[in-house]
């Protein structure tokens, strides 16, 4: 058995118990990347081997002298390529940032470094996190390790595929409208999108500032809870960062769901949901019910309005956030141009991909004079109504059970041919971001075609511990293994 078959906590325990060293763990990860990357393409950048091993040696020395005792010390990690890493290429999988080396690291990355995690590379993603398949990347699509002819989901598809391909034990992703939870479902791994403001966005290259949130991707709920504990915390450098009373997420790793009330929204299980996906998700409900949870169906209105509201708000914020990429200070600049405005136009036209341009144009349109009230303000009002609907649901229920996606992973190329169909694939995840709620995706089962299905648990703000408890409890009921490439 390879070390990469183990969970992050198992590897960390072996390092702590001196059964292996951090250098051995890093070497195994780099070897797995060398073997699998030609097939999977989960990474944009793999760090130089000497650099990784030197970092691992430093971590090992701190473990041995007792100055580092985190459960993640010495464990290899992949970072989604929209999180700044000092002196390391950070591209957002876009041509326009093909040569960008930040002068600082994001807060989440720094916290992982403080915990002793060893970064091995930057994971592939949809360009500027705009997409649901990791096919819009300038550096080519990532493939799903369960079936190399299928997508891994997106936009954190590289992070989820790297874990599923056993190249790294865990990774960081970001979630704007399901970008951790949906690819976690497609790749058969676990992912957490925390309450908005729990993890600092400092150093995260923004897509939708009011929606983005960094979170962990790993093989188990225990791993994800431990990672979330490591990266969460108030950050004065992020004005949206929240100072919470506690960040002790691992204390929720208890196999006990007695009395938990779980709501199942009828509108999430109707037309458009694959029957096998529904069957696997409801298995999770059945298992938790056997353990003492109370499962009830209820009506959650406004789901039909979530997609238009989300794409209006997200694209409006994207059009504002991406105006800074103009070829002047950093990134791609066109070779031939006449005057400043022509340089802007050609650099952006050549540097951005089709999906990014589409969303910038949509965002610019809804913010333009004459349409601002009709679209953007109306979307903000709809967002408030969606939050109110969730508030009413959480008056009755501890959490909500939903699919993470309406189907299993589609074939490569199927979604890009119809952008609207791709947008509709986010129907079960985007409301969580609009309302700033936490969500967890756990593998629920496998379809007859041999593809994984993830179930999503949605909680009220700051109630990650309830979700972790329920997800962990379900995890104890099933054996789960990832594919071998």
Helices and strands as residue ranges (DSSP letters): G 3-5, H 8-16, H 22-40, E 43-46, H 49-64, E 76-80, G 95-97, H 107-114, E 118-123, G 127-129, E 143-144, E 147-151, H 157-164, E 170-175, H 181-187, E 190-193, E 213-218, H 221-231, G 249-252, E 261-265, G 266-269, H 275-290, E 294-298, H 303-321, G 322-324, H 340-351, H 354-367, I 372-377, H 378-396, E 399-403, H 419-424, H 430-434, E 439-446, E 452-459, H 464-475
